[in-house]
Amino acid sequence: MLQRVEDFPGLIILASNFKNNLDPAFLRRFNALIYFPMPNANEHYDIWQKTLPEKIICDKNIDFRKLSDKYEISGSSILNIVHYASLKAVANQSYVITEKDITDGIRNEFMKEEKVM
């Protein structure tokens, strides 16, 4: 990747949640590094609300405010969780996202990031 970055004549924009995994020699090639903090609980809640599909119903037991306060996860992880739960709802032909689907999706995202739930 380093060679491709050096050979490319144009503008390159890269994004990563794992800066610590990038080689220092690779990082030196960047003109700017921009840090985006993890969303706070209110921002988490807004992301949950904006990513939920219109044609899928959420079980009334799901408290997105509580989930927003409890789990520190990125916006992309919330999107992955919603996709996972939506696909489960469609696969079950119920078109209802359950609390279990959401918590299973959160567990999957935590496993990807090697976090403990």
C-alpha positions in Angstrom: 0.0 0.0 0.0 2.9 2.3 0.8 4.2 1.9 -2.7 0.8 2.6 -4.3 0.4 5.8 -2.2 3.9 7.0 -3.3 3.2 6.3 -6.9 -0.3 7.9 -7.0 -0.2 11.4 -8.5 -3.5 12.6 -7.0 -5.2 13.3 -3.7 -5.7 10.3 -1.4 -8.1 10.3 1.5 -8.0 7.3 3.8 -10.0 6.5 7.0 -9.3 4.1 9.7 -10.6 3.3 13.2 -7.2 1.8 14.0 -4.5 4.4 13.7 -2.3 2.3 16.1 -2.2 -0.5 13.4 -0.7 1.8 10.8 3.1 1.7 10.3 4.9 5.0 11.3 6.6 5.1 7.9 3.2 5.0 6.2 1.8 7.7 8.5 4.7 10.1 7.7 3.4 10.2 4.1 0.2 12.0 5.2 0.0 15.8 5.1 -2.8 15.8 7.7 -4.4 13.5 10.2 -7.9 14.4 11.4 -9.2 12.9 14.6 -13.0 12.3 14.8 -14.0 11.4 18.4 -16.4 8.6 19.2 -20.0 9.9 19.2 -21.5 10.8 22.6 -24.8 9.3 23.9 -27.0 11.9 22.2 -25.2 11.5 18.9 -25.5 7.7 19.3 -29.3 8.1 19.7 -29.5 10.3 16.6 -27.5 7.8 14.6 -29.8 4.9 15.8 -32.9 7.0 14.7 -31.5 7.9 11.3 -30.3 4.4 10.4 -33.5 2.5 11.2 -35.3 1.5 8.0 -38.8 3.0 7.4 -40.3 -0.4 6.4 -39.1 -2.3 9.4 -40.8 -2.1 12.7 -38.9 -2.0 16.0 -40.1 -4.0 19.0 -41.5 -1.6 21.6 -39.1 -3.1 24.2 -36.1 -1.6 22.5 -34.9 1.5 24.4 -32.5 3.2 22.0 -31.8 5.9 24.6 -30.6 3.2 27.0 -28.5 1.5 24.3 -27.0 4.9 23.4 -26.0 5.5 27.0 -24.7 1.9 27.7 -22.6 1.1 24.6 -19.8 3.3 23.2 -19.8 2.3 19.6 -19.0 4.1 16.3 -21.6 5.3 13.9 -20.5 2.6 11.4 -21.0 -0.1 14.0 -24.5 1.2 14.7 -25.2 1.0 10.9 -23.8 -2.6 10.8 -26.0 -3.5 13.8 -29.1 -2.1 12.2 -28.3 -3.9 8.9 -27.8 -7.2 10.9 -31.1 -6.8 12.8 -33.0 -5.8 9.7 -31.8 -8.8 7.8 -32.8 -11.0 10.7 -36.3 -9.5 10.7 -36.7 -10.0 7.0 -35.3 -13.6 7.2 -37.9 -14.3 10.0 -40.6 -12.8 7.7 -41.7 -10.8 10.7 -40.3 -7.4 9.6 -39.9 -6.6 13.3 -36.5 -5.9 14.8 -36.3 -7.5 18.2 -34.2 -6.6 21.2 -32.4 -9.9 20.7 -31.5 -9.0 17.1 -30.0 -5.7 18.3 -28.1 -7.2 21.2 -26.8 -10.0 18.9 -25.7 -7.3 16.4 -23.9 -5.4 19.2 -22.2 -8.6 20.3 -21.1 -9.2 16.7 -19.6 -5.7 16.4 -17.8 -6.1 19.8 -16.3 -9.4 18.6 -15.0 -7.8 15.4 -13.3 -5.1 17.5 -12.2 -7.6 20.2 -14.2 -5.9 22.9 -16.0 -7.5 25.7 -19.7 -6.9 25.9 
